[in-house]
Amino acid sequence: MYKTIIRPIFFSFDPEKIHHFTFSLLQFCHKLGLGGLFRSIYKVEDKKLERELFGLKFPNPVGLAAGFDKDAKLYKELSNLGFGFIEIGTVTPKPQAGNEKPRLFRLKEDSAVINRMGFNNGGVAEAVERLKQNPKLGDKRRVLIGGNIGKNKVTPNEEAVNDYIICFDSLFNYVDYFVVNVSSPNTPNLRALQEKKPLTDLLKTLQDRNNKKEKRKPILLKIAPDLTDEQLTDIIDIVNTTKIDGVIATNTTISRDGLTSANKNEMGGLSGKPLNTRATEVIRYLSEKSNKSFPIIGVGGIHSAEDALEKLEAGASLVQLYTGFIYEGPGLIKRINKAILKRT
């Protein structure tokens, strides 16, 4: 039904406008009390799906990647579609409008999306207020939340660490894990922070702050798919040196290899099916070269249960969806979880 009726209607409208409309529609449906219906259709509950990583228990290994619910507006409703965890953000210390519109483009022939959103968000304080609505059950939250943090566009790289500290301190009591985003191609010079020295310094600073807390939170690093093998080896060294908890592989790509859509040359980060093979390669490289010394969350081009299983077999412990969720609908989450159960 999603691919034959709903998606063609949604895809006939501007991508960013329909994104906001979908948020309003989901919120309206839940106000009508349909959350239980969504759970009954899409949620797969089985102890065999549970995963324990960096001190957290994930009800299932399929999460929503950052960028979809930037401002923590819809995490409760989205969790009812079957996700095991929701990653909000990327959030920045101050609100920012992001880049000029249009900045989101569908590549239908390639089952892909190009975005140059530019960390548009309402600022970390606004996200915190919404996350306060996620009450704890015992010592865990109703929805397991990751906080993806970045720097404001106007902040020079030499001062970027201060932005990450502000976001880290502000979100600390309201998220279950952190993701340091230095790999988006849509903030000028941000990817320069992936170089070994600045990245090591940034992560060490956050880890020192983390370790002084009464109970530390897991910190993960989100990396670009465009890194060379040498740079990926540096990432392994950085993880081992700073003792962060894991890596998210991968963010969007600046590559345009093999695309056929008319708007393939739009500036921004590419996500979707064309990213699938490279993201899996990065996961496999990190897993094998590190001797599986840290957990990896696999994301990039997952449009089927088979795509997700490939990433898990390559070394990922969990997977995340974004563009595949847009193209395939919430049924994809259920299909992946059922496929995982068949393999257990």
C-alpha positions as CSV (number, residue, x, y, z in Angstrom):
1,M,0.0,0.0,0.0
2,Y,2.8,2.4,0.9
3,K,4.7,2.0,-2.4
4,T,1.6,1.8,-4.6
5,I,-0.6,4.5,-3.1
6,I,1.1,6.6,-0.4
7,R,4.5,7.1,-1.9
8,P,3.3,8.3,-5.3
9,I,1.2,10.9,-3.7
10,F,4.0,12.0,-1.3
11,F,6.5,12.1,-4.2
12,S,4.3,14.4,-6.2
13,F,5.1,17.2,-3.7
14,D,8.2,19.2,-2.7
15,P,10.4,16.9,-0.6
16,E,10.9,19.3,2.3
17,K,7.2,20.3,2.4
18,I,6.0,16.7,2.4
19,H,8.5,15.9,5.2
20,H,6.8,18.5,7.5
21,F,3.4,17.4,6.3
22,T,4.2,13.8,7.3
23,F,5.2,14.9,10.7
24,S,1.9,16.7,11.2
25,L,0.0,13.7,9.9
26,L,1.7,11.3,12.2
27,Q,1.1,13.6,15.2
28,F,-2.5,13.9,14.2
29,C,-2.9,10.1,14.0
30,H,-1.4,9.6,17.4
31,K,-3.7,12.3,18.9
32,L,-6.6,10.2,17.6
33,G,-5.2,7.3,19.6
34,L,-3.8,5.3,16.7
35,G,-0.4,4.6,18.3
36,G,-1.4,1.2,19.4
37,L,-2.6,0.3,15.9
38,F,0.7,1.4,14.4
39,R,2.5,-0.8,17.0
40,S,0.4,-3.8,16.2
41,I,1.1,-3.5,12.5
42,Y,4.8,-2.7,12.5
43,K,6.4,-3.6,15.8
44,V,8.2,-6.9,16.1
45,E,8.9,-7.9,19.7
46,D,11.1,-10.8,20.5
47,K,13.9,-11.3,23.0
48,K,16.1,-12.6,20.2
49,L,16.1,-9.2,18.7
50,E,17.5,-7.5,21.7
51,R,21.0,-6.2,21.6
52,E,23.2,-5.1,24.4
53,L,25.9,-2.6,23.4
54,F,28.0,-0.1,25.4
55,G,25.8,-0.6,28.5
56,L,22.5,-0.1,26.7
57,K,19.8,-2.6,25.8
58,F,18.3,-2.0,22.4
59,P,14.8,-3.7,21.9
60,N,15.8,-4.4,18.3
61,P,18.7,-3.6,16.1
62,V,16.9,-1.3,13.6
63,G,17.1,2.4,14.4
64,L,16.2,5.7,12.7
65,A,19.3,7.7,11.6
66,A,19.9,11.3,12.5
67,G,18.5,14.0,10.2
68,F,14.9,12.8,10.0
69,D,13.8,14.0,13.5
70,K,16.3,16.8,13.9
71,D,14.5,18.6,16.6
72,A,13.2,15.7,18.6
73,K,9.6,16.5,17.6
74,L,8.4,13.0,16.6
75,Y,10.5,10.4,18.5
76,K,7.5,8.9,20.3
77,E,5.4,8.5,17.2
78,L,8.3,7.2,15.2
79,S,9.1,4.6,17.8
80,N,5.6,3.1,17.3
81,L,6.6,2.3,13.7
82,G,8.9,-0.4,15.0
83,F,12.3,1.3,15.4
84,G,14.4,0.0,18.3
85,F,16.0,3.4,18.8
86,I,15.8,7.0,17.5
87,E,18.7,9.3,16.8
88,I,17.8,13.0,17.0
89,G,19.8,15.8,15.5
90,T,22.1,17.0,14.3
91,V,21.6,19.7,16.9
92,T,23.8,22.8,17.3
93,P,24.2,25.1,20.3
94,K,22.3,28.0,18.6
95,P,19.3,27.7,16.3
96,Q,20.1,28.0,12.6
97,A,18.0,28.2,9.5
98,G,20.4,26.0,7.4
99,N,21.1,26.5,3.7
100,E,18.9,28.3,1.2
101,K,16.0,26.4,-0.3
102,P,15.6,24.2,-2.4
103,R,18.0,22.0,-0.5
104,L,16.4,18.5,-0.7
105,F,16.2,16.6,-3.9
106,R,14.8,13.2,-4.8
107,L,16.6,11.1,-7.4
108,K,13.8,8.7,-8.1
109,E,15.6,6.7,-10.9
110,D,18.5,6.1,-8.4
111,S,16.3,5.5,-5.3
112,A,18.4,8.2,-3.7
113,V,18.2,11.7,-2.1
114,I,20.6,14.6,-2.2
115,N,20.4,17.1,0.7
116,R,22.3,20.2,1.5
117,M,20.2,21.1,4.6
118,G,23.1,22.6,6.5
119,F,22.2,21.5,10.1
120,N,18.9,23.4,10.1
121,N,17.5,23.0,13.7
122,G,16.0,25.0,16.5
123,G,19.0,24.7,18.8
124,V,19.9,22.3,21.5
125,A,17.8,24.0,24.2
126,E,14.6,23.5,22.2
127,A,15.4,19.8,21.7
128,V,16.0,19.4,25.4
129,E,12.6,20.7,26.2
130,R,11.0,18.1,24.0
131,L,13.2,15.3,25.3
132,K,11.9,16.1,28.8
133,Q,8.7,14.5,27.6
134,N,10.4,11.1,27.3
135,P,10.0,9.8,30.9
136,K,12.2,7.1,32.3
137,L,10.8,3.7,33.1
138,G,12.9,2.4,35.9
139,D,16.4,3.4,34.8
140,K,15.7,3.5,31.1
141,R,13.8,5.8,28.8
142,R,10.6,4.8,27.1
143,V,12.2,5.5,23.8
144,L,16.0,4.9,23.5
145,I,17.4,8.1,22.2
146,G,20.7,9.0,20.5
147,G,21.9,12.6,20.4
148,N,23.7,13.7,17.3
149,I,25.7,16.9,17.9
150,G,27.5,19.3,15.6
151,K,28.8,22.9,15.4
152,N,27.1,26.1,14.2
153,K,28.0,27.2,10.7
154,V,29.4,30.5,12.0
155,T,31.7,28.8,14.5
156,P,35.3,28.5,13.2
157,N,36.9,25.1,13.4
158,E,39.4,26.3,15.9
159,E,36.5,26.9,18.3
160,A,34.3,24.0,17.3
161,V,35.1,22.0,20.4
162,N,33.1,24.6,22.4
163,D,30.0,24.0,20.4
164,Y,30.3,20.2,20.9
165,I,30.7,20.7,24.7
166,I,27.6,22.9,24.9
167,C,25.5,20.3,23.1
168,F,27.1,17.5,25.1
169,D,26.4,19.1,28.5
170,S,22.9,20.3,27.5
171,L,21.7,16.9,26.2
172,F,23.5,14.7,28.8
173,N,20.6,14.0,31.0
174,Y,18.1,13.4,28.2
175,V,19.8,11.1,25.7
176,D,21.1,7.6,26.0
177,Y,24.2,7.9,23.7
178,F,26.0,10.6,21.8
179,V,27.1,10.9,18.2
180,V,29.8,13.3,17.2
181,N,29.1,14.5,13.7
182,V,32.1,15.8,11.8
183,S,31.2,14.2,8.5
184,S,28.3,16.2,7.0
185,P,29.4,17.7,3.7
186,N,26.9,20.6,4.1
187,T,28.6,22.7,6.7
188,P,31.7,24.5,5.3
189,N,35.0,23.0,6.4
190,L,33.3,20.6,8.9
191,R,34.9,17.5,7.3
192,A,38.4,19.0,8.0
193,L,37.6,18.0,11.7
194,Q,37.9,14.4,10.5
195,E,41.7,14.8,10.2
196,K,43.6,12.8,12.9
197,K,44.8,15.6,15.2
198,P,41.7,17.8,15.4
199,L,39.4,14.8,15.7
200,T,41.6,13.2,18.4
201,D,41.6,16.4,20.4
202,L,37.9,16.9,20.1
203,L,37.0,13.3,21.2
204,K,39.5,13.4,24.0
205,T,38.0,16.6,25.3
206,L,34.5,15.1,25.3
207,Q,35.7,11.9,26.8
208,D,37.4,13.7,29.7
209,R,34.2,15.6,30.3
210,N,32.2,12.3,30.1
211,N,34.4,10.5,32.5
212,K,33.9,13.1,35.2
213,K,30.2,12.5,35.2
214,E,28.6,10.3,37.8
215,K,27.7,7.8,35.1
216,R,29.2,8.3,31.7
217,K,27.3,8.1,28.4
218,P,28.5,6.2,25.3
219,I,30.1,8.4,22.6
220,L,30.2,7.4,19.0
221,L,31.7,9.0,15.9
222,K,29.9,9.3,12.6
223,I,32.2,9.1,9.6
224,A,32.0,9.8,5.9
225,P,32.0,7.1,3.3
226,D,34.5,9.1,1.3
227,L,37.5,8.4,3.6
228,T,40.4,6.5,2.1
229,D,41.7,3.2,3.6
230,E,44.5,5.2,5.2
231,Q,42.0,7.6,6.8
232,L,39.9,4.6,8.0
233,T,43.0,3.2,9.6
234,D,43.4,6.5,11.4
235,I,39.8,6.3,12.6
236,I,40.6,2.9,14.2
237,D,43.6,4.4,15.9
238,I,41.6,7.4,17.1
239,V,38.9,5.1,18.5
240,N,41.5,3.1,20.4
241,T,43.3,6.2,21.6
242,T,40.3,8.1,22.8
243,K,38.4,5.0,24.0
244,I,35.1,6.2,22.5
245,D,32.4,3.6,22.3
246,G,31.9,3.0,18.6
247,V,31.5,4.3,15.1
248,I,28.5,5.0,12.9
249,A,29.4,4.2,9.3
250,T,28.4,6.1,7.2
251,N,27.2,9.6,6.6
252,T,26.2,10.8,3.1
253,T,28.6,10.8,0.2
254,I,29.9,13.5,-2.1
255,S,30.4,10.9,-4.9
256,R,28.1,10.9,-7.9
257,D,29.3,7.7,-9.5
258,G,26.8,5.8,-11.6
259,L,23.8,8.1,-11.1
260,T,21.2,8.6,-13.8
261,S,18.7,11.1,-12.4
262,A,18.4,14.5,-14.0
263,N,19.3,16.3,-10.7
264,K,22.3,14.1,-9.9
265,N,24.7,17.1,-9.9
266,E,23.0,19.1,-7.2
267,M,25.4,20.0,-4.4
268,G,25.1,18.2,-1.1
269,G,25.3,14.8,0.4
270,L,23.9,11.7,-1.4
271,S,22.1,9.0,0.4
272,G,20.1,5.9,-0.7
273,K,20.8,2.9,-2.8
274,P,24.0,4.2,-4.5
275,L,25.6,4.4,-1.1
276,N,24.9,0.8,-0.1
277,T,28.0,-0.9,-1.4
278,R,30.5,1.7,-0.2
279,A,28.9,1.9,3.3
280,T,29.2,-1.9,3.6
281,E,32.8,-1.8,2.4
282,V,33.6,0.8,5.2
283,I,31.9,-1.3,7.8
284,R,33.8,-4.4,6.7
285,Y,37.2,-2.6,6.7
286,L,36.7,-1.1,10.1
287,S,35.5,-4.4,11.6
288,E,38.3,-6.6,10.1
289,K,41.2,-4.1,10.6
290,S,40.2,-3.4,14.2
291,N,39.6,-7.1,15.0
292,K,36.0,-6.1,16.0
293,S,37.4,-4.1,18.8
294,F,34.5,-1.6,18.9
295,P,30.8,-1.7,17.9
296,I,29.7,-0.3,14.5
297,I,26.3,1.0,13.6
298,G,25.7,0.5,9.9
299,V,23.8,3.0,7.8
300,G,23.7,3.9,4.1
301,G,21.6,2.5,1.3
302,I,19.5,0.0,3.3
303,H,16.4,-0.5,1.1
304,S,15.7,-4.1,1.9
305,A,16.1,-6.8,4.6
306,E,19.0,-8.2,2.5
307,D,20.8,-4.9,2.6
308,A,20.5,-4.8,6.4
309,L,21.7,-8.4,6.8
310,E,24.7,-7.6,4.6
311,K,25.8,-4.8,6.9
312,L,25.3,-7.0,10.0
313,E,27.4,-9.8,8.4
314,A,30.0,-7.2,7.4
315,G,30.5,-6.3,11.1
316,A,27.7,-3.9,12.1
317,S,26.0,-4.6,15.5
318,L,23.0,-2.3,14.7
319,V,21.7,-0.6,11.6
320,Q,19.9,2.6,10.9
321,L,17.5,3.8,8.1
322,Y,16.8,7.1,6.5
323,T,16.4,7.2,2.8
324,G,15.3,3.6,2.6
325,F,12.6,4.4,5.1
326,I,11.4,7.2,2.8
327,Y,11.4,5.0,-0.3
328,E,10.1,1.7,1.2
329,G,8.0,2.9,4.1
330,P,7.7,1.6,7.7
331,G,7.1,-2.0,6.5
332,L,10.9,-2.1,5.9
333,I,11.6,-2.0,9.6
334,K,9.3,-5.0,10.2
335,R,10.8,-6.9,7.2
336,I,14.4,-6.4,8.6
337,N,13.5,-7.5,12.1
338,K,11.7,-10.6,10.8
339,A,14.7,-11.5,8.5
340,I,17.0,-11.1,11.5
341,L,14.8,-13.5,13.5
342,K,15.0,-16.1,10.7
343,R,18.8,-16.0,10.9
344,T,18.9,-16.6,14.6
